[in-house]
Structures are given as structure tokens and as C-alpha cells.
Amino acid sequence: MNRFTNCLTIAIVSGAVLLCSCSTNLGPETLPSTTPATETEESIPETSEIITPEMTDPSSEAVVTDRIVDKYGQLTIDGTKIVNGDGEVVMLKGISSYGIEKCEGFFTPEIVKTLAQDWGCDILRISLTGDKESDGYLKEPEKYFDMVCEICNMCIDQGIYILVDWNVAYMEDSDENEEAAVDFFSRLSAIYSDSPNVLYEVENNAFMIDEDESASAEWSDDIKPFAKAVIEAVRENDEDTIIIVGTPKTCFGISTAADSELDYSNIAYACRFFAGTQGEEYREDIESAIDDGLCVFINEWSMCTDNYIGGIFYVESQEWMDFLKENQISWCNYAIGNDTYDDANALMFSSENYTFEQKYSGHWPNGLISGSGLFVREQMLLVETDDPADETESTEE
């Protein structure tokens, strides 16, 4: 297991983001607008007052030098596993953003570099959220399309994978949601069709049109038609990239999807868990879905309970990590990118012992990382071997 080494100086870098052109081969109607979302005044957090800087500890430094996309290239699905071009199983470990509207000004090239090189993050999941009544994609589509393209470009430059998640809230007119999703993924897949870095996720929270609706009805009547429309839009531009589809009951109904799979190649099925809430019984459901032939992807998981309070569960989280490793299931931990105070946040941005620059320039000192973040970082840096005796047990706090 690789561990962090610390340097004695703090690297202060600019948090400004330069908007990279997504493509020079497409018409202007497919390209993002030219104003980076991160340059708007409302997106720049106010500078924090420097308080007792002598109490801070050293910033982290790079411990991972391999670029995972250079190593594995285009990923596909073979049976129940994600594989590289040589057919070797790939287990991705990554982290998810909060809703993108809560992350303005956070993701910069240096922060993506920190996640990739200091934390060992293979894949960054960007959660696109918001209906027309709230901040997010449907209210300001061009603004958030720009933000997604910016972050995609950062991940490509850094050599890691990115998972773009359509997590827009269900509306009474579901056709409007579907139309927006098809347009979004059609544009994005046209831009990144030649990039092996970009994966897509269709509807993490699915629909939940009616809480009394059965999981099978939700899957057949709501999710599958929506997913098919998006998949076909992506496949017009990209025949190979992996598409992850949400499952019923807000991704807790994986067994229902196993009863009626989508008839497309390179499709994985999303499920999530809270280590403090779900345990062995739910793991058995996931195993059953795999036995039925599904490729499962854990699109979100947290070390806490499903209400994000009450502390973090180290023992239960380690049980889940062992299970995912045994079954070679890829995962993204939730979440990073905002100063939200909850047990799922990987960072402790409420700390007054650190400057604005330390918080938003990456290479975070351990004191800025939560117990959840330290555990997840350790899991991402863990070097998998064929012999469990060669691995050091994870440290519990």
C-alpha cells in the first residue's frame, strides 16, 4: 500500500481555469459557449481570513505518476466486468462531486491533479443536477455545459477517466427531461467521441414518479425508455464508451434491472450504498445481480448513514471495500467539491486553521481532510495484489 509523503512547503497556485476548446472539428451549435462558468463573480468564494497558520500541517505531494488512461485506454464491458483492450479486468476507484451547481470555482487543473496524483483517483464523477426552478442544468444549460466541458478537459489532460452523471430531478413533464438529456449527451458525445476518458451515467436518482409504484413498473415504464433514448443518442457518436444506467428506487433496485436488461453493449448498472445503513443483505442482492449477468458500478457510496449524519462507520465501510474488491466492482465515493457540512464530505472546509489558498489550491494538508476523506484516499492509493498477505490492513480511526 502506497502512503502519502509530505513536503515542507505549501504550493500556492492560481485557481483560475482556462476554458479549453472542446473540438475544432464541430460546428458552433455543438460547442460550449465561450464564457467559462468559473469566471463569474458568484462562482468565486470569498477569501477566508488567515487564522493561526502556524497550526497547519504540510501539504500533500504526488505519489502516483502513472496516467491510468494511458495504461488502460478504451474501457469496455465483457460479461460482468469492466476490461481494458487486452481483456484484463479493470476496477476503477474514484470520487464524485456534489451537485455541480454547488461546486463552482472548486474544480481546477491543480485540484484534478491533486485527486489523480496525491489521492490516486482513477475516475472523477461529475453530477449534473437542477430543474428549472433551481440552480443547475435545466435553468442555465449553457453555463453548466461549459462547466462539464472544462472539467472533462482537465481530466483528459491529467489522464484520468471522468463519469458525467445526468442527475436532473424528475419533472411532471418527463418528456421535457428526456429531451434535455438527449440534447446534452448528444452534444457531449459528439465532442468527446474520440476520447477514451469520458464515460456517461444516465439518471442516478432515476425517477421515483410514484413512491408506491413497484420497482418493476418503474424500470419498465420510466427508466428503460428514458435510458434507451439517451443510449441511442450517444451511440450515434460513440459506439464504444461505457454507459451506466440508474436502477429503480433511486439505485437501490439492482435486482429488478437484472430481470430485464437493456439490449445494448457496454452497459453497466448503477447502485449505491451507505455503509452505516446497508449491509450484508444488500450485498447479497448485488451478488445475485452479478450472477444474473449484470455489470454493476457503484456510482455513489458513503461511510455514513443515509441521512448523512451520525458519524462514519469504519468497520462497515471496510467490509464493503473487501466485498467490492472481491467482486472487482468499480466505485465512486460521495462527495467532494463543496463546503457542505455533512459526514460524507471528504474535506473539512469549515476549518478556520487554513487559508483560502490552501482550501482551493489542492494538495490539501491532512488537517483539511475529513475522516471519510482520509479513508477513501487510502483506499484509492491501495495497490491491489494477488496475495492479500502482501497488503497492509486499512487503518481505522
N, C-alpha and C positions, 0 to 999 in steps of 0.2 A: 504494500500500500504506500503510495506516494503521499507525502505531507508537505504542508507549506513551509518555506523558509522565509524569514523576514529580513528586509533590508532596513537601514537606519535612517534613510531619508524619505521624505514624503514627496512623491511626484505630483506636482500640481499641473494639470493640463486643462486646456480650454474645453468647455462643454458645448461649444457651438458645433453644429452639424452642417456640413456642406451637402446640399442635395445633389446626388449623383443622377445623371441621366439614365433612365431605366433601359432605353434602347435607342438606337439611331436608325432602326430599320422599320419602324412603325409610324403610322400616321398620327397627327397630333391628337385625334379623337381618342386614341388608346393610351396616351401618355398622361402621367400625373401633371397637375398644374405646376407652375414654376416657383411658387412661393412655399418654401419649407415651413411646415407647421411649427417647427421648433423655434422659428424666428419671431413668432408673435409674442407680444408683451405678456399676454396672460399665461403663456406657457413657461415663462422663466420664473422659478421660485425666488422669493425674496432671500437675500443673503442673510445667513444667520450670524448673530453676534458671536465672536470668538470667546469661549468661556473655558478657563483653565486648560489651555492647550498642552500644558506640561503633563497632564494626566493621560494623554492619548498614547497609544502604542504604535509601533511601526506599521507601515502599510505592507500589503502583500506584494509578492512578485511572481513572475511567470514560472510555473513548474511543468507546464505542458507545451511542448514545441511542435508536436505533430499536428497537421491540419487534417481533421477527420474526413472531410470530403475528398481531399487528395488521396487519402488512404482507402476509402470505400467506394467513392464515386456514386453513380446512379444506383439507388436502392430499389428493390422490387420485393414482391411477396411470393414466397414459394410455400404453398400449403399454409401452415400456421405461423410461419416465421418471416421476419424481415431479413433479406440477404443482400450481399453485395454482388458484383458482376461475376465473381468466381463461385457463387453459390454458398458462400460462408455466412453463417448466421451473424447478424449484427444486432446488438442490444444497445439502443440509444438511451442516454441519461441526460436529462435536461431540466430546464426550469421554465415556468410560464410567467408572463406578465399578469398584472391586474388588468382590468378593462383598459383598453388603450387610451380612453379619454381621461383616465386617472394618471397616465404615465408621461404626459407632455413634458419635454425637457429632460427626461431621465435617460433614455437610451441614446448613447453617443458612441462613436467608434471606440473610445477608450473603455467605456463600460462593457461593450460587447467583447473587447479584447480581454478585459478582466475576467468575465464569465468563462471565456474559452480557455485562456492560458493559466489564470490563477485558480479557477474553480474546476476546470476540466469539463465544462459544459459542452456536450455534443450537439444539442439542439435547443434553440430558443423558440418558445411558443408565444405568439402574439395574439392576444384575444381581442377581437374586433366586436365592440358592443354598441348598444344605444339604439333606441327607437326615435321616432320623430318628435317625441315630447321631451326627450332628454339629450344631454350631450352624447355625441357618438356618431356612428357612420351615417345613419339614415337622416340625421339632422344636418350634417355637414359632410357629405360623401367625398368631395374632392380634397378637403382638408385631411381626412383620415386615410384616404387612398394614398396621398402623398406620404403620410407618416409610415404606412406599411411599406411603401417602396423604399423609403430611406432606410428602414431597419433591415429589409431584405438585402439591400446593397451592403450594409455594414456586415451582415452575416456572411455574405458571399466573399467579401474582401477578407474576412477573418478565417474563412474556410470551415465554417460550421453549418449545420442544417438549420432551417427555420420552418416552423409549422405555423401557417396562417389559419387562425380559427375564426369561423363565422359564428359568433355567439350573440347575434342580434335578437332582441326579445321578440317573442311572438306578438303579432298584431291581429286584430279582429279580421282584417283582410289579409289572409295568409298569402294570397296571390301577389300582393304588393311586396311582401318579404321575399318570396321566391324570385320575383322579377329583379329585385335589387341584388340578391345573392348571385343570380345567373350573370348579371351585368358585371358585378365585381370580380367574380372568378374568371369570367371570360377575358376581361381586360388584363387581369394579373397573370393568367396562364399564357396569354399571348406575349407578354413582356418577358416572362421567365421560362419559356418553353425549352430553352437550351441549357438551363441551369439545373444541375442535379441537386442543388442545395434546397430547393423550395418544395415543401410538402403542403397539402391542404387538408383542412378539417371542416366538415360540414355539420354545424349545429351541435355544439357541446351540450346545451341545455334542451335540445330537441324542442318539442312544442308544449307539452302539458296543456293542451287546449281545454281539457276537462279532467280534473283530478280523479273523477270517478270512471273515466274511460279505461278500459283494460289495456294492458301493455301490448297485447297482440293487435288490438284495434289501432292504437297509437302508431305502432310500427307500420302496419299495412296501409292505413288510411292517410296518415300525416307525414311520417318521416320518410318512408320509402319514395313516394312521389317527389317530394322536395329534393331528396338526395339524388335521385335519378336525373332530374333537371340540371342540377349543378354538375354532376359527374359528366354528363354528356357535353356540357359547355366546356369543361376543362379538357375532355378527351379530343375535342375538335382541334385543340392547340398542342396538347401534350399527351401522348399515348402511354407514357410510362410512369409518370410520377405517382407516388403513393397518395391515396385519398383516404382519410379517416372519417368514418361516419358515426355520428352520435347514436346512441341506443335509447330505448324508451325509459320513461321515469327518470329523466334527467341523467341519463347514462348509468343508471343502476339496474337496467333491464337487459343485460347482455344475453341472457338465456333466450329471450324472445327473438332476438336477431338470429340466433343460431337455428331457429326453427324455419327461417325463411330468408336465406341470404340474398344479397344483391348479385345479379348476374353480370359482374364486371371483373376484370382482372385488377390486381394491385389495390385491393380494397382491404382496409383494416377497420376494426370496430372498436369504438371508444367506450371505456368505462372508467369510473373514478372511485376513490375511496377516501375516507377519513380514518386514520389509524386508531383514533380514540372512539370510533363508533362502529366501524365494520371490522369483522374478524374472520374466523375460520369458516363459518357458514358461507360467507360471501366469496371467500377464496375457492370454496368448492363449486360455486356457481361458475366462476371464471374457468376453473379446470374443466368443467363439463362443456362449456362453450368451446374451449380448445379441442377437447375430444371430438366435438361435433364438426370440427374443421375450420373454426374461425381464427383469424389472426387478430389478437387482442392488443390494443395500445392503451396504456393508462395515460389519458390526456391530462388529468389533474389528480394529485393526491396531496394530502396534508397530514401533518403529525398530530393534529388536534382533533377535536370533535366537530360535528357538522355545523355547529353554531360559532366556530372559530374562537371560542373562549374556554377557559378551564384548564389551561396548561397544555403541554405537549407530552406525547406518550412514546418514550424511547423504546421500551421493550416491544410494544406492539408494532412500532414502526420498523424495528429490526426484523421482526417476524415477516412483515410484508416485504422487506428488501430481500430476505432469503427466498421467499416464495417467487418473487419476480425474477431473481437470478436463476433459480432452478428451472423456471419455465421460459427463460430468455425473453421476457416481456419488456419492451421499451416503455419509458415513463418520462413525464414532466411533472416536477413538483410545483405546487402553487403556494406562494407567488412572490414576485419582486417587481419593483418599479414605482412604488408609491409610499408615502409616509403614513399609510393606514396603520392604526394601532390594533393589531389582532395577532393571535397566536400562529397564524400561517405566514406572516411576513418574514422574509429571510433577512431583512435588515432592521436596525433599530434607529430609524431616522429621528426619533424623538429625543435622542440623547443630546444633551447640551454640552458635552465634553468634546465635540468635534465641530470643525468649521464647515461652512457651506462647501468649500472646495473639496474637503475630504469626503463629504457625503455624495457629491455629484461628479467627482472625477474618477471614481473607480478605485481599484486596488485597496479595498476597504481594510482598515485595521480590524483585528478580531473583536475589539470592543464595539464596533459598529454592526456586527453580525449577531443575529439572534441565535438562541439555542437551536431552533429549527434550521436556520441557515448554515450553522457550523456542521450539523449532522448531514445535511444534504450535500454540502460541499465535500465532506469526507466520502460520501457515497459516490459522488461523481468522479472523485480522484482515485477511487479504489481500482487497483489493477486486478482484473479478473484472471485467475489461473485455473488450470485443470485440477490442481491439487489444493483442496481447502486448507490443508496444513500450511501452505505457503502464504496464506493471507492472515494478516493481523486482525483480531476481532475489533469491531467498531467500538469506539469509546462511548460509554453512556455518561451522561451528566446528571 
